[in-house]
Amino acid sequence: MDSLHKSSRRAFVRAAGAFAALGASGRLWAAPTKDVVVLTAYPDAVVSRFEAAFEKAWPQYRLRIVWRMPHDALPYLRQAGQGGVDVYWSASPKTYAQLKDEHAFRKLPVSLEGLPGRVGGSVINDPDGFYAASEVAGYGFAVNPAYLHSHKLPPVADWSDLADPVYAGHLAVPDPVEVGFAPVLVDIPLQAYGWDIGWALWSAIAANAAFTGRGGTFVSDEIGGGRRGIGLSIDFFVASAVANGAPIEFIYPRHGGVNPAHIAVTAGSPNPEGGKAFVDFVLSDAGQKILAHPDIRKLPVRPSAYVGLPAGYHDPFAAAARGGYLYDNARGRGRAAPIAAAFGQAFVRPHARLVELWRCLHAADGAAWNTVWPLLTTPPLKEAEADDPAIQCAFFARRDDPAAEALAAGLEKTWASRVDARYAKAASLLGVA
């Protein structure tokens, strides 16, 4: 579909109303308006509400929306004149960082007073002031209450609950090698509980789970369809499923993480004053409260916007003040790829073997736990490896650089060999063929 189709349709409706007024009175009393061109990946359910409220608050401007997904936004904004775009507004931290490096943004021309710029351990605004977070998405658990009730399963509140063998076969976990948002899910417990305990926790959780592949909605589909009772996801996928009638709820664990969406004014903006006005509005208390509309249900980045919201509406700033949200997203971005690859070698590739070993361990006596448990839970790599810039670079560049691919593939082979040797020893100790 042409990216300007919906915007053009709305412009047609406005024009029809204007001509009707002209026909009734013989004159058209309308102040001239200037376009503010906004490039975004947000759906019409979000954009249309902001559009109506912004144009009411700033009648001298009219929004013109260009829809592009993040992977298409980069080439669009690299065009001559940046495609005539005034504001880029979307959820893709990597794209914003790359465009900033290419000098595609001007310094934000608005006040950020009242906007903390961080949630717990995660910095969500650009430290140099070229873009700011406009909302955040939270990571957690999609739950089907009816499924839990029918299977007599207790409710879950935090990551450690998911390791209980009572949930074996009832969890859905996105494969971090295949699903873009999933590496953060893996890293949240690693940062919250510490490297060794975090990997041990993941070993037990992975043994309880089935892995889902590509597609952010796969987990919501599994849980909403009643095939599993609990799934790890990001809140906006679940909110979308709930809006479409899925019988699921979203649980924010005590130890969570956030993924920010951002907003910026382009360096080549044809209407920088209009761009400033729109950014100002999105970040204002009025704009932020639109995010809490039942059809949108996103998390504002202005703490004052949570005042007066319904009881139970998740407030990440309040949760951070209680000791949650320790996740450092800047650190997580660098090590996401090697962690995802190691997770794949430790838990996804040998998943059937892992499930069987944990099943036998739960049935074994205490002596077996002392010898087998370390074999199933020892991390396949040291934390220093995951934080090593050279290793991070190799996994980031492996698709385009043969040398990087050789290094990354070699590390994966090493991690797989370590895992296989430990699992083989565990099997021998447990008497598993």
For each residue, the residues with C-beta under 8 A, 3 or more apart:
1: 5
2: 5 8
3: 66 67 68
4: 7 8 64 65 66 67
5: 1 2 8 9
6: 9 10 44 65 67
7: 4 10 11 63 64 65 66
8: 2 4 5 11 12
9: 5 6 12 13
10: 6 7 13 14 48 51
11: 7 8 14 15 62 64
12: 8 9 15 16
13: 9 10 16 17
14: 10 11 17 18 62
15: 11 12 18 19
16: 12 13 19 20
17: 13 14 20 21
18: 14 15 21 22 28 30
19: 15 16 22 23
20: 16 17 23 24
21: 17 18 24 25 28 29 30
22: 18 19 25 26 27 28
23: 19 20
24: 20 21
25: 21 22 28 29
26: 22
27: 22
28: 18 21 22 25
29: 21 25
30: 18 21 33
31: 59 60
32:
33: 30 59 60 61 62
34: 60 61 62 271 274
35: 61 62 63 64 271 274
36: 61 62 63 64 86 87 271 274 275 277 278
37: 64 66 83 84 85 86 87 270 271
38: 47 63 64 65 66 85 86 87 88 89 278
39: 66 68 73 76 77 83 85 87 88 89 90
40: 47 65 66 67 68 88 89 90
41: 67 68 69 70 73 90 91 92
42: 46 47 89 90
43: 46 47
44: 6 47 48
45: 48 49 295 296
46: 42 43 49 50 296 298
47: 38 40 42 43 44 50 51 63 65
48: 10 44 45 51 52
49: 45 46 52 53 290 293 295 296
50: 46 47 53 54 63 281 282 287 290
51: 10 47 48 54 55 63 65
52: 48 49 55 56
53: 49 50 56 57 281 286 287 290
54: 50 51 57 58 61 63 277 278 281 282 287
55: 51 52 58 59 61 62 63
56: 52 53 59
57: 53 54 281 286
58: 54 55 61 274 277 278 281
59: 31 33 55 56
60: 31 33 34
61: 33 34 35 36 54 55 58 271 274 277 278
62: 11 14 33 34 35 36 55
63: 7 35 36 38 47 50 51 54 55 278
64: 4 7 11 35 36 37 38
65: 4 6 7 38 40 47 51
66: 3 4 7 37 38 39 40 76 83 85
67: 3 4 6 40 41
68: 3 39 40 41 72 73 76
69: 41 72 73
70: 41 73 74 90 91 92 94 95
71: 74
72: 68 69 75 76
73: 39 41 68 69 70 76 77 88 90 92 95
74: 70 71 77 78 95 98 99
75: 72 78 79
76: 39 66 68 72 73 79 83 85
77: 39 73 74 82 83 85 88 99 104 266
78: 74 75 82 102 104
79: 75 76 82 83
80:
81: 84 268 270
82: 77 78 79 85 104 266 267 268 269
83: 37 39 66 76 77 79
84: 37 81 270
85: 37 38 39 66 76 77 82 88 266 268 269
86: 36 37 38 265 266 269 270 271 272 274 275 278
87: 36 37 38 39 263 264 265 266 269 275 278 279
88: 38 39 40 73 77 85 96 99 105 131 262 263 264 266
89: 38 39 40 42 134 261 262 263 264 282
90: 39 40 41 42 70 73 95 261 262
91: 41 70 137 259 260 261 262
92: 41 70 73 95 96 262
93: 96 97 259 260 262 329 333
94: 70 97 98 333
95: 70 73 74 90 92 98 99
96: 88 92 93 99 100 126 131 262 264
97: 93 94 100 101
98: 74 94 95 101 102
99: 74 77 88 95 96 102 104 105 264
100: 96 97 103 104 105 126 128 130 131
101: 97 98
102: 78 98 99
103: 100 267
104: 77 78 82 99 100 266 267
105: 88 99 100 130 131 264 265 266 267
106: 109 130 265 266 267 269 272
107: 129 130
108: 112 129 130 131 132 264 265 279
109: 106 265 272 275 276 279
110: 276 279 280 283
111:
112: 108 115 117 125 132 283
113:
114: 285 302 303 304
115: 112 125 132 133 283 301 302
116: 119 301 303 317
117: 112 123 124 125 132 133
118: 121 122 123 124 125
119: 116 122 124 136 258 301 316 317 320 325
120: 316 319 320 324 325 326 327
121: 118 191 325 326 327 328 329
122: 118 119 257 258 260 325 327 328 329 330
123: 117 118 127 329 330
124: 117 118 119 133 136 258 260 301 329
125: 112 115 117 118 129 131 132 133
126: 96 100 129 130 131 132 262
127: 123
128: 100
129: 107 108 125 126
130: 100 105 106 107 108 126 264
131: 88 96 100 105 108 125 126 262 263 264
132: 108 112 115 117 125 126 262 263 264 279 283 301
133: 115 117 124 125 136 260 261 262 263 301
134: 89 260 261 262 263 282 283 301
135: 260 261 288 291 298 299 300 301
136: 119 124 133 258 259 260 261 298 299 301 316
137: 91 234 235 236 258 259 260 261 298 299
138: 234 235 252 256 257 258 299 314 316
139: 181 184 185 188 232 233 234 235 256 257 258 259
140: 232 233 234 235 250 251 252 253 256
141: 156 162 230 231 232 233 250 251 253
142: 219 220 223 224 230 231 232 233 237 238 241 248 249 250 251
143: 148 155 156 223 229 230 248 249 250 251
144: 147 148 223 224 226 228 229 230 247 248 249
145: 148 149 247 248 249
146: 149 150 226 247
147: 144 150 151 153 170 223 226 228 229
148: 143 144 145 151 153 154 155 229 230
149: 145 146 152 153
150: 146 147
151: 147 148 170 229
152: 149
153: 147 148 149 166 167 170 229
154: 148 161 166
155: 143 148
156: 141 143 161 162 167 230 251
157: 161 251 253 254
158: 161 253 254 255
159: 162 163 188 189 192 193 201 205 253 255
160: 163 201
161: 154 156 157 158 164 167
162: 141 156 159 167 171 204 205 208 230
163: 159 160 201 204 205 208
164: 161 167 208
165: 168 204 208 358 362
166: 153 154
167: 153 156 161 162 164 170 171 208 229 230
168: 165 207 208 355 358 359
169: 208 210
170: 147 151 153 167 208 228 229 230
171: 162 167 205 208 209 210 228 229 230 231 232
172: 209 210 211 212 218 219 222 223 227 228 230 231 232
173: 182 185 205 206 209 210 211 212 219 231 232
174: 178 179 181 182 185 211 212 213 218 219 232 233
175: 178 179 182 211 212 213 344 348
176: 179 182 183 185 186 339 340 343 344
177: 340 341 343 344 348
178: 174 175 182 213 214
179: 174 175 176 182 212 213 214 215 216 218
180: 183 216
181: 139 174 184 185 216 234 259
182: 173 174 175 176 178 179 185 186 232 340
183: 176 180 186 187 332 336 337 339 340
184: 139 181 187 188 257 259 327 329 332 336
185: 139 173 174 176 181 182 188 232 257
186: 176 182 183 189 190 202 339 340 343
187: 183 184 190 191 257 327 332 335 336 339
188: 139 159 184 185 191 192 255 256 257 327
189: 159 186 192 193 198 201 202 255
190: 186 187 193 194 195 198 199 202 339 383
191: 121 187 188 198 326 327 328 331 332
192: 159 188 189 198 255 326 327
193: 159 189 190 197 198 201 255
194: 190 197 198
195: 190 198 199 379 382 383
196: 199 200 377 378 379
197: 193 194 200 201
198: 189 190 191 192 193 194 195 201 202
199: 190 195 196 202 203 346 377 378 379
200: 196 197 203 204 373 377
201: 159 160 163 189 193 197 198 204 205
202: 186 189 190 198 199 205 206 343 347
203: 199 200 206 207 346 347 354 358 376 377
204: 162 163 165 200 201 207 208 358 377
205: 159 162 163 171 173 201 202 208 209
206: 173 202 203 209 346 347 348 351 354
207: 168 203 204 354 355 357 358 359
208: 162 163 164 165 167 168 169 170 171 204 205
209: 171 172 173 205 206
210: 169 171 172 173 222 228
211: 172 173 174 175 348 351
212: 172 173 174 175 179 215 218 219 222 231
213: 174 175 178 179 218
214: 178 179 218
215: 179 212 218
216: 179 180 181 219 233 234 237
217: 220 221 237 240 241
218: 172 174 179 212 213 214 215 221 222
219: 142 172 173 174 212 216 222 223 231 232 233 237
220: 142 217 223 224 231 233 237 238 240 241 246 248
221: 217 218 224 225 241
222: 172 210 212 218 219 225 227 228 231
223: 142 143 144 147 172 219 220 226 227 228 229 230 231 246 248
224: 142 144 220 221 241 246 247 248
225: 221 222
226: 144 146 147 223
227: 172 222 223
228: 144 147 170 171 172 210 222 223 231
229: 143 144 147 148 151 153 167 170 171 223
230: 141 142 143 144 148 156 162 167 170 171 172 223
231: 141 142 171 172 173 212 219 220 222 223 228
232: 139 140 141 142 171 172 173 174 182 185 219
233: 139 140 141 142 174 216 219 220 237 238 250
234: 137 138 139 140 181 216 237 238 259
235: 137 138 139 140 238 239 250 252 297 298 299 314
236: 137 239 240 297 298
237: 142 216 217 219 220 233 234 240 241
238: 142 220 233 234 235 241 242 246 248 250
239: 235 236 242 243 250 296 297 298
240: 217 220 236 237 243 244
241: 142 217 220 221 224 237 238 244 246 248
242: 238 239 245 246 248 249 250
243: 239 240 295 297
244: 240 241
245: 242
246: 220 223 224 238 241 242
247: 144 145 146 224
248: 142 143 144 145 220 223 224 238 241 242
249: 142 143 144 145 242
250: 140 141 142 143 233 235 238 239 242
251: 140 141 142 143 156 157
252: 138 140 235 256 314 316 319
253: 140 141 157 158 159 256 324
254: 157 158 319 322 323 324
255: 158 159 188 189 192 193 324 325 326 327
256: 138 139 140 188 252 253 316 319 324 325 327
257: 122 138 139 184 185 187 188 325 327 329 332
258: 119 122 124 136 137 138 139 299 316 325 327 329
259: 91 93 136 137 139 181 184 234 329
260: 91 93 122 124 133 134 135 136 137 301 329
261: 89 90 91 133 134 135 136 137
262: 88 89 90 91 92 93 96 126 131 132 133 134
263: 87 88 89 131 132 133 134 279 282 283
264: 87 88 89 96 99 105 108 130 131 132 279
265: 86 87 105 106 108 109 269 272 275 276 279
266: 77 82 85 86 87 88 104 105 106 269 275
267: 82 103 104 105 106
268: 81 82 85
269: 82 85 86 87 106 265 266 272 275
270: 37 81 84 86
271: 34 35 36 37 61 86 274 275
272: 86 106 109 265 269 275 276
273: 276 277
274: 34 35 36 58 61 86 271 277 278
275: 36 86 87 109 265 266 269 271 272 278 279
276: 109 110 265 272 273 279 280
277: 36 54 58 61 273 274 280 281
278: 36 38 54 58 61 63 86 87 274 275 281 282
279: 87 108 109 110 132 263 264 265 275 276 282 283
280: 110 276 277 283 284
281: 50 53 54 57 58 277 278 284 286 287
282: 50 54 89 134 263 278 279 287 288
283: 110 112 115 132 134 263 279 280 287 288 301 302
284: 280 281 287 288 302
285: 114 288 289 302 304 305
286: 53 57 281 289 290
287: 50 53 54 281 282 283 284 290 291
288: 135 282 283 284 285 291 292 300 301 302 304 305
289: 285 286 292 300 305
290: 49 50 53 286 287 293 296
291: 135 287 288 296 297 298 299 300 305
292: 288 289 296 297 298 300 305 306 309 313
293: 49 290 296 297
294: 297
295: 45 49 243
296: 45 46 49 239 290 291 292 293
297: 235 236 239 243 291 292 293 294
298: 46 135 136 137 235 236 239 291 292
299: 135 136 137 138 235 258 291 314 315 316
300: 135 288 289 291 292 303 305 306
301: 115 116 119 124 132 133 134 135 136 260 283 288
302: 114 115 283 284 285 288 305
303: 114 116 300 306 315 317
304: 114 285 288 307
305: 285 288 289 291 292 300 302 309
306: 292 300 303 309 313 315 317 318
307: 304
308:
309: 292 305 306 313 315
310: 313
311:
312:
313: 292 306 309 310
314: 138 235 252 299 319
315: 299 303 306 309 318 319
316: 119 120 136 138 252 256 258 299 319 320 325
317: 116 119 303 306 320 321
318: 306 315 321 322
319: 120 252 254 256 314 315 316 322 324 325
320: 119 120 316 317 323 324 325
321: 317 318
322: 254 318 319
323: 254 320 326
324: 120 253 254 255 256 319 320
325: 119 120 121 122 255 256 257 258 316 319 320
326: 120 121 191 192 255 323
327: 120 121 122 184 187 188 191 192 255 256 257 258 332
328: 121 122 191 331 332
329: 93 121 122 123 124 184 257 258 259 260 332 333
330: 122 123 333 334
331: 191 328 334 335 387
332: 183 184 187 191 257 327 328 329 335 336
333: 93 94 329 330 336
334: 330 331 387 389 392
335: 187 331 332 338 339 386 387 392
336: 183 184 187 332 333 339 340
337: 183 340 341 392 395 396
338: 335 341 342 381 385 386 391 392 395 411
339: 176 183 186 187 190 335 336 342 343 386
340: 176 177 182 183 186 336 337 343 344
341: 177 337 338 344 345 395 408 411 412 415
342: 338 339 345 346 379 380 381 386 412 415
343: 176 177 186 202 339 340 346 347 348
344: 175 176 177 340 341 347 348 349 412
345: 341 342 348 349 380 412 415 416 419
346: 199 203 206 342 343 349 350 379 380 415 419
347: 202 203 206 343 344 350 351 354
348: 175 177 206 211 343 344 345 351
349: 344 345 346 416
350: 346 347 353 354 419 420 423
351: 206 211 347 348 354 355
352: 355 356
353: 350 356 357 423 427
354: 203 206 207 347 350 351 357 358 376 423
355: 168 207 351 352 358 359
356: 352 353 359 360 432
357: 207 353 354 360 361 372 376 423 426 427 430 432
358: 165 168 203 204 207 354 355 361 362 376
359: 168 207 355 356 362 363
360: 356 357 363 364 430 431 432
361: 357 358 364 368 369 372 373 376 426 430
362: 165 358 359
363: 359 360
364: 360 361 367 368 369 372 430
365: 368 369
366: 369 370
367: 364 370 371
368: 361 364 365 371 372 429 430
369: 361 364 365 366 372 373
370: 366 367 373
371: 367 368 374 375 429
372: 357 361 364 368 369 375 376 426 429 430
373: 200 361 369 370 376 377
374: 371 377 378
375: 371 372 378 422 423 425 426 429
376: 203 354 357 358 361 372 373 422 423 426
377: 196 199 200 203 204 373 374
378: 196 199 374 375 422
379: 195 196 199 342 346 382 383
380: 342 345 346 415 416 418 419
381: 338 342 385 386 411 415
382: 195 379 385 386
383: 190 195 379 386 387
384: 387 388
385: 338 381 382 388 391 411
386: 335 338 339 342 381 382 383 391 392
387: 331 334 335 383 384 392
388: 384 385 391 392
389: 334 392 393
390: 393 394
391: 338 385 386 388 394 395 407 411
392: 334 335 337 338 386 387 388 389 395 396
393: 389 390 396 397 404
394: 390 391 397 398 404 405 407 408 411
395: 337 338 341 391 392 398 404 408
396: 337 392 393 404
397: 393 394 400 401 404
398: 394 395 401 404 405 407 408 409
399: 405
400: 397 404
401: 397 398 404 405
402: 405 406
403: 406 407
404: 393 394 395 396 397 398 400 401 407 408
405: 394 398 399 401 402 408 409
406: 402 403 409 410
407: 391 394 398 403 404 410 411
408: 341 394 395 398 404 405 411 412
409: 398 405 406 412 413
410: 406 407 413 414
411: 338 341 381 385 391 394 407 408 414 415
412: 341 342 344 345 408 409 415 416
413: 409 410 416 417
414: 410 411 417 418
415: 341 342 345 346 380 381 411 412 418 419
416: 345 349 380 412 413 419 420
417: 413 414 420 421
418: 380 414 415 421 422
419: 345 346 350 380 415 416 422 423
420: 350 416 417 423 424
421: 417 418 424 425
422: 375 376 378 418 419 425 426
423: 350 353 354 357 375 376 419 420 426 427
424: 420 421 427 428
425: 375 421 422 428 429
426: 357 361 372 375 376 422 423 429 430 432
427: 353 357 423 424 430 432 433
428: 424 425 431 432
429: 368 371 372 375 425 426
430: 357 360 361 364 368 372 426 427
431: 360 428
432: 356 357 360 426 427 428
433: 427
